[in-house]
Amino acid sequence: MTLATLEVRPNGHLWLRVCKSTWEDPVDTSFARQSGGRWNPPESWDALYLSRDLATARSQLDLMVEGSFVTVNDLRTELYQIVGVGLPNDQVAVDVVSADGVAAAGFASTYPLDGAGNIFRHEDCWPVARDGFDADLDGVECRSAKTTNGSSSEFCWWPRGRTVTSVTGRVTLEHWISSLVIDAAKIFTT
């Protein structure tokens, strides 16, 4: 499979990670390595799942409560936090954002939805992830499966022994979930 790639831009972008307040290290990749995710099969390689913007980060909370009897509005605000994450510059990733990238990955043009309107299963994404990992790419930037209209993106970063360049703040849910702040960097300074 010939994958499309993209340069993850801009350098210095502040990526966002939703975490539980009980997590000692919000950028620990061991859980994703063990349990897998959309862009890494279980027990495969380290992966750090990040949101490009606040809207996408907010949508990740839905995933964290999925299968329970609570909604995001029911959450105790001190249980969840958001951190800003800086990555090394000049990342090159599998492109599952652009129409050409989605087509090169072999997905329906409606990705993250398949032709029947269902979200692509993780298992269906693993061959693309394996090809990208084997090609020594830095991860996958993709249309967010939590905002199914393709309006935002996520980055699954494969550290390959590297570390994040910065972790900014641990802001509690009450300070960012209903925020009107558009610039994510500002929630860490207010």
C-alpha positions in Angstrom: 0.0 0.0 0.0 1.3 3.4 -0.9 0.3 5.9 1.8 0.0 9.6 1.5 2.1 11.5 4.0 1.9 15.0 5.4 4.2 17.3 7.4 2.5 17.8 10.8 2.2 21.5 11.1 2.8 23.9 12.4 6.0 23.1 14.2 5.6 24.2 17.8 1.8 23.4 17.8 0.3 22.8 21.2 -1.4 19.4 21.0 -4.0 18.6 23.6 -4.4 15.4 25.7 -7.3 14.7 27.9 -6.4 12.6 30.9 -7.7 11.5 34.3 -6.4 13.4 37.3 -5.2 10.1 38.7 -2.7 9.5 35.9 0.8 10.1 37.2 2.2 10.8 33.8 -0.4 12.1 31.2 2.0 11.4 28.3 2.7 7.8 29.4 2.3 5.6 26.3 2.4 2.2 28.0 -1.4 1.9 28.3 -1.9 2.5 24.5 0.9 0.1 23.8 -0.8 -2.7 25.8 -4.4 -2.1 24.9 -4.0 -0.7 21.4 -6.1 2.0 19.8 -7.2 3.1 16.3 -3.6 3.5 15.1 -1.7 0.8 17.1 -2.8 -2.8 17.6 -2.8 -4.2 21.1 0.7 -5.1 22.4 2.4 -3.5 19.4 4.2 -0.1 19.8 4.0 3.1 21.9 1.4 5.6 20.8 0.3 9.0 22.2 -3.2 10.1 21.1 -3.6 13.9 20.9 -6.2 16.4 19.8 -5.5 19.3 17.5 -8.0 21.7 19.1 -10.3 22.2 22.1 -13.4 21.0 20.3 -11.7 17.6 19.5 -10.4 17.4 23.0 -13.9 17.9 24.4 -15.2 15.2 22.2 -12.7 12.8 23.7 -14.5 12.9 27.0 -17.5 11.2 25.3 -15.1 8.3 24.5 -13.9 8.2 28.1 -17.4 7.8 29.5 -18.7 5.5 26.7 -20.4 2.4 28.0 -21.2 4.0 31.4 -24.4 5.5 32.7 -23.0 9.0 32.9 -22.6 11.8 30.4 -19.9 14.5 30.2 -22.3 16.8 32.1 -22.4 14.3 35.0 -18.6 14.2 35.5 -17.0 15.6 38.6 -14.9 18.3 37.2 -11.8 17.5 39.2 -11.6 13.9 37.7 -10.5 15.0 34.2 -7.8 17.3 33.0 -6.3 18.6 29.9 -2.6 19.1 29.2 -0.8 20.8 26.4 1.8 18.7 24.7 4.7 19.9 22.5 6.3 17.4 20.1 9.7 17.5 18.3 9.6 19.5 15.1 9.4 18.2 11.5 7.0 15.2 12.1 6.0 13.3 9.0 2.8 11.3 9.3 0.4 9.1 7.4 -2.2 11.5 6.0 -5.8 10.4 6.8 -7.1 14.0 6.8 -7.1 15.1 3.1 -9.2 13.4 0.5 -6.1 12.1 -1.3 -4.8 10.7 2.0 -8.0 9.0 2.9 -8.2 7.4 -0.6 -4.5 6.3 -0.4 -5.3 4.6 2.9 -8.1 2.7 1.1 -10.9 4.2 3.2 -14.2 5.5 2.0 -14.2 9.3 1.2 -16.6 9.7 4.2 -13.9 8.6 6.7 -14.2 8.3 9.7 -17.5 6.9 8.6 -17.7 3.9 6.3 -20.1 3.6 3.4 -22.9 2.5 5.8 -22.4 5.4 8.1 -20.6 3.6 10.9 -17.3 4.6 12.4 -14.5 2.6 11.0 -13.4 -0.1 13.4 -9.9 0.1 15.0 -9.1 -3.3 13.3 -9.7 -1.7 9.9 -7.2 1.0 10.6 -4.4 -1.3 11.8 -3.0 -2.3 8.4 -2.6 1.4 7.5 -0.9 2.0 10.9 1.4 -1.0 10.4 2.5 0.2 7.0 3.1 3.7 8.3 5.0 2.4 11.3 7.1 0.1 9.1 7.9 3.1 6.8 9.4 4.9 9.9 6.8 7.6 9.9 6.1 9.5 13.1 2.4 8.6 13.4 -1.0 9.2 11.8 -2.8 12.5 11.5 -6.5 11.7 10.9 -9.9 13.1 10.8 -11.3 12.7 14.3 -13.6 9.7 14.8 -15.3 11.7 17.6 -16.3 14.6 15.3 -17.6 12.5 12.5 -18.1 15.4 10.1 -14.4 15.6 9.5 -14.1 19.1 10.9 -11.1 18.3 13.2 -8.1 16.1 13.5 -6.2 14.0 15.9 -2.6 13.0 15.8 -1.4 9.5 17.0 2.3 10.1 17.6 4.7 7.2 17.7 7.6 8.2 20.0 10.1 5.6 18.8 12.2 6.3 21.9 11.8 10.1 21.7 10.1 12.2 24.3 7.7 15.0 24.1 9.3 18.5 24.2 6.9 19.9 26.7 3.9 19.2 28.9 2.0 22.3 29.8 -0.3 22.6 32.8 -2.9 20.2 34.1 -6.1 22.2 33.8 -9.2 20.7 35.4 -12.3 20.0 33.4 -14.3 23.0 34.9 -11.7 25.4 33.5 -11.8 24.2 29.9 -14.9 22.2 29.0 -17.2 25.2 28.8 -14.5 27.6 27.8 -15.1 30.1 25.1 -11.4 30.3 24.6 -10.5 29.4 21.0 -6.7 29.4 21.5 -5.9 26.4 23.6 -2.6 27.9 24.8 -4.7 30.6 26.6 -6.4 28.1 28.9 -3.1 27.3 30.5 -2.4 30.9 31.3 -5.8 32.0 32.7 
